[in-house]
Amino acid sequence: MSGITPRETGSGQGYRGRNSTADRALDILLMFTDDRLDLSAAEVAARLDVARSTAYRYLQSLTSNGFLEENDGSGFRLGPRVLDLARLARKGVGLSDLARPVMRELVERTGMFVLLTRRSGAAVVCLEREETGSALRLSYERGQVLSVNAGAAALALTAWAPEAELDELLALPLPRYTDATHTDPDRLRAHLAEIREQGYVVGRGELDPDVLGVGAPVTGEQGRVVAALSIAALSHRVPDREVPRYVKAVREAAAELSDQVRRMGIG
């Protein structure tokens, strides 16, 4: 015999029958809305169709565990344990989790390769990538380290580095990948200032000679740049007149992700 009783499998009056104390506790917590921030024992009793004494027992159990607290004797409101769980839930949702749907939508909108990057010290790291069915194949992999001075995926981050950190970055050797790569610190600093002013970066052939890149920063709390979204395509397939359309798509995707990052308290 397996030793599993009918109660454990959820048959009859088992705990999956929506009558357990745990189920009723969840029902009570789900009664709270933007328009209903306080609940009385009488309201809970009516909603659950139980005696008032039973409803009060459920409320007291939730209160003793910190999920509710009494509101000056007029009812019950959500307690500190709920806030703590919300904090843990936000902490458990990473930047990549938020970014993937936004990145997939950006792929569909542009038909281009999409990267999510983040700066780590003197390097830029590829966090996520979303591919298309196009002929373009980039070698960027999750976890790959990129230079700070070449490509939209990197420059969209470097441009917003704090001044002291930027001084340190520009004092390091700046590798050259193509004739278009910025390796002179003064010229690169001026280029980064232009990027900050316009709010995005467009690069052609700075990292890969035949690739166009468009990138924009993703901002967290207090406007701090926490990541960058960028797209890449074969340069000859994107005439100059089409670039503004792709810039708009990238900036809107970065703004959408920024909103989510701020709401979740990530970064």
Solvent accessible surface area in square Angstrom, and as a share of the most:
residue,aa,sasa,rsa
1,M,243,1.08
2,S,94,0.61
3,G,61,0.59
4,I,106,0.54
5,T,65,0.38
6,P,96,0.60
7,R,155,0.57
8,E,100,0.45
9,T,84,0.49
10,G,21,0.20
11,S,57,0.37
12,G,70,0.67
13,Q,145,0.64
14,G,5,0.05
15,Y,105,0.40
16,R,160,0.59
17,G,35,0.33
18,R,124,0.45
19,N,91,0.47
20,S,34,0.22
21,T,83,0.48
22,A,68,0.53
23,D,18,0.10
24,R,39,0.14
25,A,20,0.15
26,L,97,0.48
27,D,34,0.17
28,I,0,0.00
29,L,40,0.20
30,L,142,0.71
31,M,10,0.04
32,F,23,0.10
33,T,73,0.43
34,D,134,0.70
35,D,143,0.74
36,R,85,0.31
37,L,117,0.58
38,D,59,0.30
39,L,1,0.01
40,S,33,0.21
41,A,10,0.07
42,A,49,0.38
43,E,67,0.30
44,V,0,0.00
45,A,11,0.09
46,A,82,0.63
47,R,140,0.51
48,L,21,0.10
49,D,131,0.68
50,V,37,0.21
51,A,62,0.48
52,R,158,0.58
53,S,83,0.54
54,T,26,0.15
55,A,0,0.00
56,Y,96,0.37
57,R,146,0.53
58,Y,25,0.09
59,L,0,0.00
60,Q,60,0.27
61,S,50,0.32
62,L,13,0.06
63,T,35,0.21
64,S,93,0.60
65,N,93,0.48
66,G,20,0.19
67,F,49,0.20
68,L,2,0.01
69,E,60,0.27
70,E,85,0.38
71,N,26,0.14
72,D,140,0.73
73,G,70,0.68
74,S,83,0.53
75,G,7,0.07
76,F,8,0.03
77,R,102,0.37
78,L,72,0.36
79,G,2,0.02
80,P,81,0.51
81,R,94,0.34
82,V,36,0.21
83,L,128,0.64
84,D,45,0.23
85,L,76,0.38
86,A,39,0.31
87,R,112,0.41
88,L,79,0.39
89,A,60,0.46
90,R,90,0.33
91,K,157,0.66
92,G,62,0.60
93,V,45,0.26
94,G,29,0.28
95,L,11,0.05
96,S,26,0.17
97,D,69,0.36
98,L,24,0.12
99,A,0,0.00
100,R,84,0.31
101,P,69,0.44
102,V,3,0.02
103,M,0,0.00
104,R,115,0.42
105,E,98,0.44
106,L,3,0.02
107,V,20,0.12
108,E,146,0.65
109,R,114,0.41
110,T,16,0.09
111,G,42,0.40
112,M,10,0.04
113,F,4,0.02
114,V,0,0.00
115,L,5,0.03
116,L,0,0.00
117,T,0,0.00
118,R,78,0.28
119,R,55,0.20
120,S,69,0.45
121,G,57,0.55
122,A,56,0.44
123,A,23,0.18
124,V,0,0.00
125,V,33,0.19
126,C,0,0.00
127,L,49,0.24
128,E,10,0.04
129,R,29,0.11
130,E,34,0.15
131,E,77,0.35
132,T,26,0.15
133,G,83,0.80
134,S,39,0.25
135,A,73,0.57
136,L,15,0.07
137,R,152,0.55
138,L,19,0.09
139,S,86,0.56
140,Y,22,0.08
141,E,96,0.43
142,R,139,0.51
143,G,49,0.47
144,Q,61,0.27
145,V,93,0.53
146,L,14,0.07
147,S,23,0.15
148,V,8,0.04
149,N,0,0.00
150,A,2,0.01
151,G,13,0.12
152,A,7,0.05
153,A,9,0.07
154,A,1,0.01
155,L,0,0.00
156,A,0,0.00
157,L,7,0.03
158,T,0,0.00
159,A,0,0.00
160,W,69,0.24
161,A,10,0.08
162,P,76,0.48
163,E,105,0.47
164,A,71,0.55
165,E,69,0.31
166,L,2,0.01
167,D,67,0.34
168,E,120,0.54
169,L,6,0.03
170,L,9,0.05
171,A,85,0.66
172,L,82,0.41
173,P,122,0.77
174,L,23,0.11
175,P,57,0.36
176,R,144,0.53
177,Y,97,0.37
178,T,20,0.12
179,D,142,0.74
180,A,48,0.37
181,T,7,0.04
182,H,48,0.22
183,T,34,0.20
184,D,62,0.32
185,P,56,0.35
186,D,107,0.55
187,R,181,0.66
188,L,0,0.00
189,R,79,0.29
190,A,57,0.44
191,H,34,0.15
192,L,0,0.00
193,A,43,0.33
194,E,102,0.46
195,I,1,0.00
196,R,91,0.33
197,E,155,0.70
198,Q,77,0.34
199,G,15,0.15
200,Y,47,0.18
201,V,1,0.00
202,V,46,0.26
203,G,7,0.06
204,R,83,0.30
205,G,8,0.08
206,E,14,0.06
207,L,34,0.17
208,D,49,0.25
209,P,99,0.62
210,D,90,0.47
211,V,22,0.13
212,L,1,0.00
213,G,9,0.09
214,V,0,0.00
215,G,0,0.00
216,A,3,0.02
217,P,19,0.12
218,V,0,0.00
219,T,31,0.18
220,G,0,0.00
221,E,104,0.46
222,Q,190,0.84
223,G,49,0.47
224,R,137,0.50
225,V,30,0.17
226,V,5,0.03
227,A,0,0.00
228,A,0,0.00
229,L,0,0.00
230,S,3,0.02
231,I,3,0.01
232,A,9,0.07
233,A,13,0.10
234,L,36,0.18
235,S,21,0.14
236,H,145,0.65
237,R,141,0.51
238,V,5,0.03
239,P,49,0.31
240,D,107,0.55
241,R,194,0.71
242,E,52,0.23
243,V,19,0.11
244,P,87,0.55
245,R,129,0.47
246,Y,23,0.09
247,V,14,0.08
248,K,114,0.48
249,A,3,0.03
250,V,0,0.00
251,R,104,0.38
252,E,72,0.32
253,A,9,0.07
254,A,4,0.03
255,A,54,0.42
256,E,71,0.32
257,L,0,0.00
258,S,5,0.03
259,D,62,0.32
260,Q,37,0.17
261,V,0,0.00
262,R,94,0.34
263,R,167,0.61
264,M,50,0.22
265,G,41,0.39
266,I,20,0.10
267,G,44,0.43
